[in-house]
Amino acid sequence: MKIVVIEGSPHKKGSTNLLAEQFMQGAKEAGHTIEVLDAAHMDIHPCMGCEHCGMDGNCAWQDDVWQIRDTLLSADMAVFVTPVYYFGMSAQLKMVIDRFYSYTIKLSCKKLKTALIAAAWDSDEDVMPCLKAHYQKLCRYMNFQDQGMILATGCGTPAVTKHSEYMKKAYALGKHL
Ligand SMILES: Cc1cc2nc3c(=O)[nH]c(=O)nc-3n(C[C@H](O)[C@H](O)[C@H](O)COP(=O)(O)O)c2cc1C
């Protein structure tokens, strides 16, 4: 499979990208090809809701979302990678998702396989449910086929995350796709 990993953390060497690396290691060993899109450091604007695209046309913005769009439309699977920010995904990743608007129909017809990798500082059970529910609803709406979630609680820094159980879990998710 061609797998696109969309990274939404401002920390290039942060916890979520560390987990994404483990996932990619496993997926490469399983024979998949990977393309990484570091969305947090790309030129991406928020959707203006201008309706120029009519949900199935050209977006008014000329930015890196065109590259993301082409990559996703030619992929078999996407992995959404995000730190937990106030119980949801980062704004950096949310901008990518809001910009699906101009190709929602094309993308939802693909029945794309997807996964979610998220890390949060706190370790209590209230940290992930909102993000998880959002992702699951997105999957239903977009006809995404969820392949798994790594919801890494208690992973506030890469030093801690490196020694967490989620490293192996992320690797296993990639390896067993
Ligand atoms: C703006 C902001 C909001 C955050 N909100 C939460 C939160 O709601 N719950 C939590 O447990 N951690 C929260 N955190 C901590 C990050 O989720 C955590 O440090 C994560 O490991 C960062 O991942 P990264 O290194 O990949 O960027 C927040 C951090 C920032 C900067």
The ligand as a Gaussian input file, in Angstrom:
#p B3LYP/6-31G(d) Opt

LIG

0 1
 C       -1.596000      24.243000      23.121000
 C       -1.406000      22.945000      23.854000
 C       -2.523000      22.297000      24.339000
 C       -2.391000      21.081000      25.014000
 N       -3.510000      20.449000      25.475000
 C       -3.390000      19.270000      26.142000
 C       -4.528000      18.609000      26.672000
 O       -5.677000      19.042000      26.537000
 N       -4.341000      17.454000      27.361000
 C       -3.085000      16.930000      27.559000
 O       -2.975000      15.888000      28.204000
 N       -1.982000      17.519000      27.021000
 C       -2.102000      18.669000      26.329000
 N       -0.998000      19.289000      25.808000
 C        0.310000      18.588000      25.871000
 C        0.648000      17.848000      24.562000
 O       -0.449000      17.127000      24.060000
 C        1.779000      16.837000      24.797000
 O        2.888000      17.515000      25.369000
 C        2.188000      16.088000      23.552000
 O        3.068000      15.051000      23.910000
 C        2.906000      16.973000      22.550000
 O        3.209000      16.203000      21.413000
 P        4.372000      16.621000      20.383000
 O        5.673000      16.531000      21.120000
 O        4.293000      15.636000      19.285000
 O        4.062000      18.001000      19.918000
 C       -1.102000      20.512000      25.175000
 C        0.033000      21.185000      24.683000
 C       -0.122000      22.394000      24.045000
 C        1.100000      23.108000      23.510000

